[in-house]
Amino acid sequence: MNTALTFTYALTVLLLIATPGPVVALIVNTAAASGSRKAMFTAVGTNWASLVLIGAAAWIILTSAAIDKAWLSTMSLLGCLFIGYIAVGTLRDALQAPAPQAPSEAPKAARGGLLQGFMVGISNPKDIIFFIAFFPQFIQITESFGKSMVVLSLLWVAIDFAVLSLYIFAIGKIASQRSNRVISLASGVALLLIAAGGLLYNLNELAA
């Protein structure tokens, strides 16, 4: 195994995953609103989605299959609508939460979970194009294409889960009713902005 190339890949993946996006926003909101256990299940769901997208990218690389860009844009558009739906629900729950001085009345928001994590993770099928462009740069970490893809995929999932776990741990440390409401509002706004930006981009792609 090419150790230097593997280390470079791991560092690159770490920086990519640590950058806040829809998955991080969902994980942070779930940890604040529904607790660490629910957030962990959500993280497993996003990892599951990553494996599906990586598998699709590996198949395309191996078979040189063509990608219909219009189909990808349409699926991405639907994904943005789903993220927007989650964002609106998150903001509604945060804004309707009881005052901080009445903790006994504060309901736990039913946000996150395995399925929702998967749906947000899979919501942008254009990630397949990213993986198609990204993985060939590191495919030489072993002499076998199949073995390299397994190693790259496992490293991606391991780093992804570790980073998301750190986010969950951090939210757990600062958790309070007041801070949870602020975190939910912030993550809801972030999800809404991501959804709006994605909608504009994909509508422009379809119109081109």
Secondary structure, 3 states (H helix, E strand, C coil): CCHHHHHHHHHHHHHHHHCCCHHHHHHHHHHHHHCHHHHHHHHHHHHHHHHHHHHHHHHHHHHCCCCCHHHHHHHHHHHHHHHHHHHHHHHHHHHCCCCCCCHHHCCCCCCCCHHHHHHHHHCCCCHHHHHHHHHHHHHHHCCCHHHHHHHHHHHHHHHHHHHHHHHHHHHHHHCCHHHHHHHHHHHHHHHHHHHHHHHHHHHHHHHC
